[in-house]
């Protein structure tokens, strides 16, 4: 029984890490898009 609980807990931890990593990448891409748009505005494009 303890092994099953440990496996379930590990699955939650691993999926949580992947979710946080994915969110971090999405936020980073959003920031890059904002930077690119700001550069376009500065150049007058």
N, CA, C and O atoms as a MOPAC input file, in Angstrom:
PM7 MOZYME 1SCF
protein

 N      0.82400 1    -1.19700 1     0.00000 1
 C      0.00000 1     0.00000 1     0.00000 1
 C      0.86800 1     1.26100 1     0.00000 1
 O      0.55500 1     2.23600 1    -0.68400 1
 N      1.95500 1     1.23700 1     0.76600 1
 C      2.83900 1     2.39900 1     0.82000 1
 C      3.47700 1     2.66000 1    -0.53700 1
 O      3.69900 1     3.81000 1    -0.91600 1
 N      3.77200 1     1.58800 1    -1.26800 1
 C      4.38700 1     1.74300 1    -2.59000 1
 C      3.42400 1     2.42600 1    -3.55700 1
 O      3.83400 1     3.26200 1    -4.36300 1
 N      2.16000 1     2.07200 1    -3.47600 1
 C      1.15700 1     2.68100 1    -4.35600 1
 C      1.02800 1     4.16800 1    -4.04300 1
 O      0.98000 1     4.99700 1    -4.95200 1
 N      0.97200 1     4.50100 1    -2.76600 1
 C      0.87700 1     5.91000 1    -2.36300 1
 C      2.10800 1     6.67400 1    -2.82500 1
 O      1.99800 1     7.80700 1    -3.29200 1
 N      3.28000 1     6.06000 1    -2.69600 1
 C      4.51500 1     6.71100 1    -3.14300 1
 C      4.50100 1     6.93600 1    -4.64600 1
 O      4.93900 1     7.98600 1    -5.11800 1
 N      4.00300 1     5.96400 1    -5.40500 1
 C      3.92100 1     6.11900 1    -6.86400 1
 C      2.95000 1     7.23000 1    -7.25300 1
 O      3.23200 1     8.02200 1    -8.15300 1
 N      1.82100 1     7.28400 1    -6.58300 1
 C      0.84300 1     8.34000 1    -6.87200 1
 C      1.42700 1     9.70800 1    -6.52900 1
 O      1.27200 1    10.66000 1    -7.29400 1
 N      2.09200 1     9.80700 1    -5.38900 1
 C      2.71400 1    11.07800 1    -4.99500 1
 C      3.78500 1    11.48400 1    -5.99700 1
 O      3.88300 1    12.65500 1    -6.36100 1
 N      4.59000 1    10.52200 1    -6.44500 1
 C      5.63100 1    10.82000 1    -7.43300 1
 C      5.01600 1    11.29900 1    -8.73900 1
 O      5.54300 1    12.21100 1    -9.37600 1
 N      3.91000 1    10.69300 1    -9.14200 1
 C      3.23900 1    11.10900 1   -10.37800 1
 C      2.76500 1    12.55700 1   -10.27000 1
 O      2.89700 1    13.32500 1   -11.22300 1
 N      2.21700 1    12.93300 1    -9.12000 1
 C      1.77200 1    14.31800 1    -8.93000 1
 C      2.94600 1    15.28900 1    -8.96300 1
 O      2.84900 1    16.36700 1    -9.55000 1
 N      4.04300 1    14.91000 1    -8.33700 1
 C      5.22400 1    15.78300 1    -8.31800 1
 C      5.76700 1    15.96000 1    -9.72500 1
 O      6.07200 1    17.07900 1   -10.13600 1
 N      5.89100 1    14.87100 1   -10.46500 1
 C      6.43300 1    14.94400 1   -11.82900 1
 C      5.51700 1    15.75500 1   -12.73000 1
 O      5.99000 1    16.59800 1   -13.49200 1
 N      4.21500 1    15.51300 1   -12.65400 1
 C      3.29100 1    16.26800 1   -13.50500 1
 C      3.27000 1    17.73300 1   -13.10300 1
 O      3.12400 1    18.60500 1   -13.95900 1
 N      3.41200 1    18.01500 1   -11.82600 1
 C      3.46200 1    19.39900 1   -11.36000 1
 C      4.67900 1    20.12200 1   -11.89800 1
 O      4.59100 1    21.28500 1   -12.29200 1
 N      5.81800 1    19.44100 1   -11.91900 1
 C      7.04300 1    20.05200 1   -12.44400 1
 C      6.89000 1    20.35800 1   -13.92600 1
 O      7.30500 1    21.41800 1   -14.39400 1
 N      6.29500 1    19.42900 1   -14.66100 1
 C      6.10000 1    19.65300 1   -16.09100 1
 C      5.14000 1    20.80900 1   -16.33300 1
 O      5.33200 1    21.59300 1   -17.26300 1
 N      4.12000 1    20.91700 1   -15.51300 1
 C      3.15800 1    22.00100 1   -15.66800 1
 C      3.82400 1    23.34500 1   -15.39000 1
 O      3.62600 1    24.30100 1   -16.13900 1
 N      4.60000 1    23.42000 1   -14.33300 1
 C      5.28900 1    24.66800 1   -13.98600 1
 C      6.30300 1    25.02200 1   -15.06700 1
 O      6.43000 1    26.18700 1   -15.44200 1
 N      7.02400 1    24.02400 1   -15.56900 1
 C      8.00300 1    24.28200 1   -16.62800 1
 C      7.30200 1    24.78600 1   -17.88200 1
 O      7.78700 1    25.70800 1   -18.53700 1
 N      6.17800 1    24.19300 1   -18.21500 1
 C      5.42000 1    24.63000 1   -19.38800 1
 C      4.90200 1    26.04900 1   -19.22700 1
 O      4.94600 1    26.84600 1   -20.16400 1
 N      4.41300 1    26.36000 1   -18.03900 1
 C      3.92700 1    27.71700 1   -17.78400 1
 C      5.06900 1    28.71200 1   -17.87900 1
 O      4.89300 1    29.81000 1   -18.40700 1
 N      6.22900 1    28.34300 1   -17.37700 1
 C      7.39600 1    29.22800 1   -17.46300 1
 C      7.78200 1    29.51400 1   -18.89700 1
 O      8.12600 1    30.64500 1   -19.23800 1
 N      7.72700 1    28.49100 1   -19.74200 1
 C      8.05800 1    28.68300 1   -21.15700 1
 C      7.03100 1    29.58600 1   -21.83200 1
 O      7.39100 1    30.44200 1   -22.63900 1
 N      5.74500 1    29.39600 1   -21.50000 1
 C      4.70300 1    30.24300 1   -22.07900 1
 C      4.88900 1    31.69700 1   -21.66600 1
 O      4.74700 1    32.60100 1   -22.49000 1
 N      5.20200 1    31.92400 1   -20.40700 1
 C      5.42000 1    33.29000 1   -19.92200 1
 C      6.63200 1    33.90300 1   -20.60600 1
 O      6.62500 1    35.08000 1   -20.96800 1
 N      7.67500 1    33.09200 1   -20.78100 1
 C      8.88500 1    33.58300 1   -21.45200 1
 C      8.57400 1    33.97900 1   -22.89600 1
 O      9.02800 1    35.02300 1   -23.36300 1
 N      7.81000 1    33.15800 1   -23.59500 1
 C      7.44200 1    33.47800 1   -24.98100 1
 C      6.59500 1    34.74200 1   -25.05200 1
 O      6.74200 1    35.54600 1   -25.97300 1
 N      5.70900 1    34.91300 1   -24.07400 1
 C      4.90000 1    36.12500 1   -24.02600 1
 C      5.76900 1    37.35700 1   -23.83400 1
 O      5.54400 1    38.38700 1   -24.46900 1
 N      6.75700 1    37.25300 1   -22.96200 1
 C      7.68400 1    38.36200 1   -22.74600 1
 C      8.49000 1    38.67800 1   -23.98700 1
 O      8.73300 1    39.84400 1   -24.29800 1
 N      8.90700 1    37.63700 1   -24.70100 1
 C      9.66500 1    37.85100 1   -25.94000 1
 C      8.80200 1    38.54900 1   -26.98600 1
 O      9.28600 1    39.41800 1   -27.71100 1
 N      7.53100 1    38.17300 1   -27.06500 1
 C      6.63000 1    38.81500 1   -28.02200 1
 C      6.46800 1    40.29700 1   -27.69400 1
 O      6.44500 1    41.13600 1   -28.59400 1
 N      6.35600 1    40.61700 1   -26.41200 1
 C      6.23000 1    42.01600 1   -25.99600 1
 C      7.50400 1    42.78200 1   -26.34000 1
 O      7.43800 1    43.91200 1   -26.82600 1
 N      8.66100 1    42.17100 1   -26.09000 1
 C      9.93100 1    42.82400 1   -26.42200 1
 C     10.03900 1    43.08000 1   -27.91900 1
 O     10.45700 1    44.15900 1   -28.33900 1
 N      9.66700 1    42.09900 1   -28.71700 1
 C      9.74900 1    42.26000 1   -30.16900 1
 C      8.83000 1    43.37700 1   -30.64900 1
 O      9.21100 1    44.17100 1   -31.50900 1
 N      7.62500 1    43.44000 1   -30.09700 1
 C      6.68100 1    44.49300 1   -30.48900 1
 C      7.21600 1    45.85800 1   -30.07000 1
 O      7.08600 1    46.82700 1   -30.81700 1
 N      7.81200 1    45.94400 1   -28.88800 1
 C      8.37100 1    47.21200 1   -28.41900 1
 C      9.50600 1    47.67000 1   -29.33200 1
 O      9.63200 1    48.86100 1   -29.61600 1
 N     10.32500 1    46.73400 1   -29.78900 1
 C     11.41000 1    47.07900 1   -30.71100 1
 C     10.85600 1    47.58400 1   -32.03600 1
 O     11.40000 1    48.52000 1   -32.62300 1
 N      9.76400 1    46.96000 1   -32.51400 1
 C      9.13200 1    47.41800 1   -33.75700 1
 C      8.62600 1    48.84700 1   -33.60300 1
 O      8.79300 1    49.67000 1   -34.50300 1
 N      8.01400 1    49.13500 1   -32.47900 1
 C      7.46700 1    50.47100 1   -32.23300 1
 C      8.59500 1    51.49400 1   -32.17000 1
 O      8.46400 1    52.59600 1   -32.70300 1
 N      9.69900 1    51.13600 1   -31.52500 1
 C     10.83100 1    52.05300 1   -31.42400 1
 C     11.41700 1    52.35800 1   -32.80000 1
 O     11.85700 1    53.47800 1   -33.06000 1
 N     11.41900 1    51.35500 1   -33.67800 1
 C     11.95900 1    51.55800 1   -35.02600 1
 C     10.97200 1    52.27900 1   -35.93300 1
 O     11.33700 1    52.76800 1   -37.00200 1
 N      9.72700 1    52.33800 1   -35.49800 1
 C      8.72000 1    53.01100 1   -36.30200 1
 C      8.12500 1    52.12400 1   -37.37500 1
 O      7.56300 1    52.62900 1   -38.34700 1
 N      8.23300 1    50.81000 1   -37.22300 1
 C      7.68900 1    49.87000 1   -38.21500 1
 C      6.20800 1    49.71400 1   -38.06100 1
 O      5.58500 1    48.96300 1   -38.81100 1

